[in-house]
């Protein structure tokens, strides 16, 4: 654990890129393909390209603010440009959505475990352990998070890549056609769904940019753009492989890669390797929960101009755990929230405040240039 205060900690642009890729890919690589195919059918990968493009637009806005005001997070930019009180007002949706995110991510771990692997174990056992581990990691600081996530991200990619490769004999490329059997409407529906989860969450990186060392900051735009492009590519490949493996039934499998791992057989030696995907979901969700919890604590600290974000981490983790106990009535309600409310709530929480601050930054820049 680092003893330095949060504002004294530094990471490289590469480490931030790994953190960005980890929380963007995280649980989405397991959760997205099945429900997305159920909405967009064979055009699922087109939906990902559309929502991914919107994610790139959000990232471009963040990089613009970082170039205009280097070393400042989104909250600090807002306080400088529109004032503290207005920043607090527009942050109400942001804080509520971040809190809902950490609860939902951990709830997803529990729902996966009790529905697929350990059906007799109470849900709260998994959610409590997930929050405890994520809170301890977030409390250790951004430097520890960066070092730990580099290794975990590599393990996660190797596990998923292994399953996709071992399932080669189950792929039927003809299942990919027709791409748009019902026109553009299902594809747009899928884009709406994947924009809410995960691409609206690109916003979170705006809170972590000040931790990048000055020596590596020139490489930051290329690193973040590469991380996001890699995320879109991997989820597209996973969706395409799922369609080729299961055909019309792909959209009926909530954890598509878990189902894919279940049918893998290799020389009658390698069989039933779905536990690999289970581990991948837990690792990915752990990384996503840790980053979101850290960003939420940092957001509150900067919003109210306090000195150390670690004072919020444990109380927020406890609050998130309590929400998982009483806030969701099973997987059906959680699925509806992600599908219907997330894109709207996420846009109000992340996109609208970001656009407001960026517009003010542009106009203030023009005014200053005019005066000069």
C-alpha positions as CSV (number, residue, x, y, z in Angstrom):
1,X,0.0,0.0,0.0
2,X,1.3,3.5,-0.9
3,X,1.6,5.9,2.0
4,X,1.6,8.9,-0.3
5,X,-1.5,11.1,-0.5
6,X,-3.6,10.6,-3.7
7,X,-2.4,13.9,-5.2
8,X,1.2,12.8,-4.8
9,X,0.8,9.5,-6.6
10,X,1.8,9.1,-10.3
11,X,1.3,6.5,-13.0
12,X,2.5,6.3,-16.6
13,X,0.2,6.9,-19.6
14,X,0.6,3.1,-20.4
15,X,-0.6,2.2,-16.9
16,X,-3.6,4.5,-17.3
17,X,-4.3,2.9,-20.6
18,X,-4.3,-0.5,-18.9
19,X,-6.7,0.8,-16.2
20,X,-8.9,2.3,-18.9
21,X,-9.0,-1.0,-20.9
22,X,-9.6,-3.0,-17.7
23,X,-12.7,-1.2,-16.5
24,X,-14.1,-0.7,-20.0
25,X,-13.7,-4.4,-20.9
26,X,-14.1,-5.8,-17.4
27,X,-17.4,-7.5,-17.0
28,X,-18.7,-6.3,-20.4
29,X,-16.8,-8.9,-22.3
30,X,-18.8,-11.6,-20.6
31,X,-22.2,-9.8,-20.2
32,X,-22.5,-7.9,-23.5
33,X,-22.5,-10.5,-26.4
34,X,-25.6,-12.6,-25.4
35,X,-28.0,-9.7,-24.6
36,X,-26.7,-7.7,-27.5
37,X,-27.2,-10.5,-30.1
38,X,-30.7,-10.9,-28.7
39,X,-31.4,-7.3,-29.6
40,X,-29.4,-6.7,-32.8
41,X,-29.2,-10.3,-34.1
42,X,-26.4,-10.9,-36.6
43,X,-25.7,-7.1,-36.8
44,X,-24.5,-7.0,-33.2
45,X,-21.0,-6.1,-34.3
46,X,-22.4,-3.1,-36.2
47,X,-24.2,-2.0,-33.0
48,X,-20.8,-2.1,-31.2
49,X,-19.2,0.0,-33.9
50,X,-21.9,2.7,-33.6
51,X,-21.8,2.8,-29.8
52,X,-18.0,2.5,-29.8
53,X,-17.9,5.6,-32.1
54,X,-19.9,7.5,-29.5
55,X,-17.5,6.3,-26.9
56,X,-14.6,7.8,-29.0
57,X,-16.6,11.1,-29.2
58,X,-16.8,11.2,-25.4
59,X,-13.1,10.4,-25.1
60,X,-12.3,13.2,-27.6
61,X,-14.1,15.7,-25.4
62,X,-12.2,14.5,-22.4
63,X,-8.9,14.8,-24.2
64,X,-9.9,18.3,-25.4
65,X,-10.4,19.4,-21.8
66,X,-7.2,17.8,-20.7
67,X,-5.3,19.6,-23.4
68,X,-6.9,22.9,-22.5
69,X,-6.6,22.4,-18.7
70,X,-3.7,19.9,-18.1
71,X,-3.5,18.4,-14.7
72,X,-7.1,19.0,-13.8
73,X,-9.8,16.3,-13.4
74,X,-13.3,16.8,-14.6
75,X,-14.5,18.1,-11.2
76,X,-11.7,20.6,-11.0
77,X,-12.4,21.8,-14.6
78,X,-16.0,22.2,-13.7
79,X,-15.2,24.2,-10.6
80,X,-12.9,26.5,-12.6
81,X,-15.2,27.0,-15.5
82,X,-18.8,27.0,-14.1
83,X,-18.2,27.4,-10.3
84,X,-18.4,25.1,-7.4
85,X,-22.2,25.3,-6.8
86,X,-23.2,24.6,-10.3
87,X,-20.7,21.8,-10.5
88,X,-22.3,20.3,-7.4
89,X,-25.8,20.6,-9.0
90,X,-24.9,18.9,-12.2
91,X,-23.1,16.2,-10.3
92,X,-26.2,14.9,-8.6
93,X,-27.0,12.5,-11.4
94,X,-23.3,11.6,-11.8
95,X,-22.9,10.6,-8.1
96,X,-26.1,8.6,-8.1
97,X,-25.1,6.8,-11.3
98,X,-21.6,6.0,-10.0
99,X,-23.1,4.5,-6.8
100,X,-25.6,2.5,-8.9
101,X,-22.7,1.3,-11.1
102,X,-20.7,-0.2,-8.2
103,X,-23.8,-1.9,-6.8
104,X,-24.8,-3.2,-10.2
105,X,-21.3,-4.6,-11.1
106,X,-21.0,-6.5,-7.8
107,X,-24.6,-7.7,-8.0
108,X,-23.8,-9.1,-11.4
109,X,-21.0,-11.2,-9.9
110,X,-23.4,-12.6,-7.3
111,X,-26.2,-13.3,-9.8
112,X,-23.8,-15.1,-12.1
113,X,-22.5,-17.3,-9.3
114,X,-25.9,-18.2,-7.9
115,X,-27.4,-18.8,-11.3
116,X,-24.5,-20.7,-13.0
117,X,-22.1,-22.2,-10.5
118,X,-23.0,-22.2,-6.8
119,X,-26.8,-22.1,-6.6
120,X,-27.1,-23.0,-2.9
121,X,-24.9,-20.1,-1.7
122,X,-26.7,-16.9,-0.6
123,X,-26.2,-13.9,-2.9
124,X,-24.8,-11.7,-0.1
125,X,-21.8,-13.9,0.4
126,X,-20.5,-13.1,-3.1
127,X,-21.4,-9.4,-3.0
128,X,-19.8,-8.8,0.4
129,X,-16.5,-10.5,-0.6
130,X,-16.4,-8.5,-3.9
131,X,-16.9,-5.2,-2.1
132,X,-14.4,-6.0,0.6
133,X,-11.6,-6.9,-1.9
134,X,-12.4,-4.0,-4.2
135,X,-12.5,-1.5,-1.3
136,X,-9.2,-2.7,0.0
137,X,-7.6,-2.4,-3.4
138,X,-9.1,1.1,-4.0
139,X,-7.8,2.2,-0.6
140,X,-4.3,1.1,-1.6
141,X,-4.2,3.9,-4.2
142,X,-3.9,4.4,-7.9
143,X,-0.3,3.2,-8.1
144,X,-1.2,-0.2,-6.6
145,X,-4.3,-0.5,-8.8
146,X,-2.2,0.2,-11.9
147,X,0.5,-2.4,-11.1
148,X,-2.1,-5.1,-10.1
149,X,-4.4,-4.5,-13.1
150,X,-1.5,-4.9,-15.7
151,X,-1.1,-8.5,-14.7
152,X,-4.8,-9.2,-14.3
153,X,-5.7,-7.7,-17.7
154,X,-3.1,-10.0,-19.3
155,X,-4.5,-13.1,-17.6
156,X,-8.1,-12.1,-18.5
157,X,-7.2,-11.7,-22.2
158,X,-5.3,-15.0,-22.2
159,X,-8.3,-16.8,-20.6
160,X,-10.9,-15.4,-23.1
161,X,-8.5,-15.9,-26.0
162,X,-8.0,-19.6,-25.0
163,X,-11.8,-20.2,-25.0
164,X,-12.4,-18.5,-28.3
165,X,-9.5,-20.5,-30.0
166,X,-10.5,-23.9,-28.5
167,X,-14.1,-23.4,-29.7
168,X,-12.9,-23.1,-33.4
169,X,-14.5,-26.4,-34.4
170,X,-17.9,-25.2,-33.3
171,X,-17.9,-22.1,-35.5
172,X,-20.2,-21.9,-38.6
173,X,-19.5,-18.7,-40.6
174,X,-22.7,-19.1,-42.5
175,X,-24.6,-18.2,-39.3
176,X,-23.3,-14.6,-39.7
177,X,-25.7,-14.0,-42.6
178,X,-27.9,-12.2,-43.1
179,X,-26.4,-9.2,-41.3
180,X,-29.6,-7.1,-41.1
181,X,-32.6,-9.4,-41.5
182,X,-34.9,-6.8,-40.0
183,X,-33.2,-3.6,-41.1
184,X,-31.5,-1.0,-39.0
185,X,-33.9,-0.8,-36.1
186,X,-32.5,-3.8,-34.2
187,X,-28.9,-2.5,-34.8
188,X,-29.8,0.9,-33.4
189,X,-31.5,-0.8,-30.4
190,X,-28.3,-2.7,-29.8
191,X,-26.3,0.5,-30.1
192,X,-28.5,2.1,-27.6
193,X,-28.0,-0.8,-25.2
194,X,-24.2,-0.9,-25.5
195,X,-23.9,2.9,-25.3
196,X,-25.4,2.7,-21.8
197,X,-23.1,-0.2,-21.0
198,X,-20.1,0.2,-21.4
199,X,-19.4,3.1,-23.7
200,X,-21.0,6.0,-21.7
201,X,-18.6,4.9,-18.9
202,X,-15.6,6.4,-20.9
203,X,-16.4,9.5,-18.8
204,X,-14.7,7.9,-15.7
205,X,-11.2,8.3,-17.2
206,X,-11.6,12.1,-16.9
207,X,-11.1,11.8,-13.2
208,X,-7.8,9.9,-13.5
209,X,-5.9,12.0,-16.0
210,X,-4.2,14.2,-13.4
211,X,-2.3,11.1,-12.0
212,X,-0.4,10.7,-15.3
213,X,3.3,11.8,-15.0
214,X,4.3,14.8,-17.0
215,X,7.1,12.7,-18.7
216,X,4.6,10.3,-20.3
217,X,1.6,12.7,-20.7
218,X,2.4,13.4,-24.4
219,X,1.6,9.7,-25.2
220,X,-1.7,9.8,-23.4
221,X,-4.1,10.5,-26.3
222,X,-2.7,7.7,-28.4
223,X,-2.6,5.3,-25.5
224,X,-6.3,5.9,-24.5
225,X,-7.5,5.8,-28.1
226,X,-5.7,2.5,-28.6
227,X,-7.2,1.0,-25.4
228,X,-10.7,1.9,-26.5
229,X,-10.1,0.6,-30.0
230,X,-8.8,-2.7,-28.5
231,X,-11.9,-2.9,-26.3
232,X,-14.3,-2.5,-29.2
233,X,-12.4,-5.0,-31.3
234,X,-12.4,-7.7,-28.6
235,X,-16.1,-7.4,-27.8
236,X,-16.9,-7.5,-31.6
237,X,-14.8,-10.7,-31.9
238,X,-16.5,-12.2,-28.9
239,X,-20.0,-11.4,-30.4
240,X,-19.1,-12.7,-33.8
241,X,-17.7,-16.0,-32.3
242,X,-20.8,-16.4,-30.2
243,X,-23.1,-16.0,-33.3
244,X,-21.0,-18.5,-35.3
245,X,-21.1,-21.0,-32.4
246,X,-24.8,-20.8,-31.5
247,X,-26.5,-19.3,-34.5
248,X,-30.1,-18.1,-33.8
249,X,-29.9,-19.3,-30.1
250,X,-27.0,-17.0,-29.3
251,X,-29.2,-14.2,-28.1
252,X,-30.9,-16.4,-25.6
253,X,-27.7,-17.0,-23.6
254,X,-27.1,-14.2,-21.0
255,X,-23.5,-15.3,-20.4
256,X,-22.6,-16.3,-23.9
257,X,-18.8,-16.9,-23.4
258,X,-19.7,-19.1,-20.4
259,X,-21.9,-21.2,-22.6
260,X,-19.2,-21.3,-25.3
261,X,-16.7,-22.6,-22.8
262,X,-19.2,-25.2,-21.7
263,X,-19.2,-26.9,-25.1
264,X,-15.4,-26.8,-25.7
265,X,-13.8,-30.2,-26.2
266,X,-10.3,-30.8,-27.3
267,X,-8.9,-34.3,-27.8
268,X,-11.2,-35.6,-25.0
269,X,-8.7,-34.0,-22.6
270,X,-9.8,-30.4,-22.4
271,X,-13.5,-30.3,-21.5
272,X,-15.9,-28.3,-19.4
273,X,-13.6,-25.2,-19.0
274,X,-16.4,-22.8,-18.2
275,X,-14.7,-22.2,-14.9
276,X,-12.2,-20.2,-16.8
277,X,-14.9,-17.8,-18.0
278,X,-16.3,-17.7,-14.4
279,X,-12.9,-16.6,-13.2
280,X,-12.7,-14.1,-16.0
281,X,-16.0,-12.5,-15.0
282,X,-15.0,-12.2,-11.4
283,X,-11.6,-10.7,-12.3
284,X,-13.1,-8.3,-14.8
285,X,-15.9,-7.2,-12.4
286,X,-13.3,-6.8,-9.6
287,X,-11.3,-4.4,-11.8
288,X,-14.4,-2.5,-12.9
289,X,-15.7,-2.2,-9.3
290,X,-12.3,-1.1,-7.9
291,X,-11.9,1.7,-10.5
292,X,-15.5,2.9,-10.2
293,X,-15.3,2.9,-6.4
294,X,-12.0,4.8,-6.5
295,X,-13.4,7.4,-9.0
296,X,-16.5,7.9,-6.9
297,X,-14.5,8.5,-3.8
298,X,-12.2,10.9,-5.7
299,X,-15.2,12.7,-7.2
300,X,-16.7,13.4,-3.7
301,X,-13.3,14.4,-2.3
302,X,-12.7,17.0,-5.1
303,X,-16.3,18.2,-5.2
304,X,-16.3,19.1,-1.5
305,X,-12.6,20.1,-1.5
306,X,-11.3,17.6,1.0
307,X,-7.7,16.3,1.2
308,X,-7.9,12.5,1.1
309,X,-10.4,10.3,-0.9
310,X,-9.7,7.2,1.2
311,X,-12.0,8.4,3.9
312,X,-15.0,7.7,1.6
313,X,-13.9,4.3,0.2
314,X,-15.1,2.0,3.0
315,X,-18.4,3.9,3.7
316,X,-19.2,3.9,0.0
317,X,-18.4,0.2,-0.3
318,X,-20.7,-0.5,2.7
319,X,-23.5,1.6,1.1
320,X,-23.1,-0.2,-2.2
321,X,-23.3,-3.6,-0.4
322,X,-26.5,-2.5,1.3
323,X,-28.0,-1.4,-2.0
324,X,-27.4,-4.9,-3.4
325,X,-29.4,-6.3,-0.5
326,X,-32.5,-4.1,-0.9
327,X,-32.2,-2.2,-4.2
328,X,-32.7,-4.9,-6.8
329,X,-35.4,-7.6,-7.0
330,X,-33.5,-10.3,-8.9
331,X,-31.8,-10.6,-12.3
332,X,-35.0,-9.6,-14.2
333,X,-35.1,-6.1,-12.7
334,X,-31.4,-5.6,-13.1
335,X,-31.5,-6.6,-16.7
336,X,-34.3,-4.1,-17.3
337,X,-32.4,-1.3,-15.6
338,X,-29.3,-2.0,-17.8
339,X,-31.3,-2.2,-21.0
340,X,-33.7,0.7,-20.6
341,X,-32.5,3.1,-17.9
342,X,-28.7,2.9,-18.2
343,X,-28.3,4.8,-21.5
344,X,-30.6,7.6,-20.4
345,X,-29.3,7.8,-16.8
346,X,-25.7,7.5,-18.1
347,X,-26.2,10.3,-20.6
348,X,-27.7,12.6,-17.9
349,X,-24.9,11.7,-15.5
350,X,-21.9,11.8,-17.8
351,X,-22.5,13.2,-21.2
352,X,-24.6,16.2,-20.4
353,X,-22.2,17.6,-17.7
354,X,-19.2,16.8,-19.9
355,X,-20.7,18.7,-22.9
356,X,-21.7,21.6,-20.6
357,X,-18.2,22.0,-19.3
358,X,-16.6,21.6,-22.7
359,X,-18.9,24.2,-24.3
360,X,-18.1,26.7,-21.6
361,X,-14.4,25.9,-22.1
362,X,-14.7,26.6,-25.8
363,X,-16.5,29.9,-25.4
364,X,-14.1,31.1,-22.6
365,X,-11.2,30.2,-24.9
366,X,-12.7,32.3,-27.7
367,X,-13.3,35.2,-25.4
368,X,-9.7,35.1,-24.1
369,X,-8.4,34.8,-27.6
370,X,-10.5,37.8,-28.7
371,X,-9.2,39.9,-25.8
372,X,-5.6,39.0,-26.6
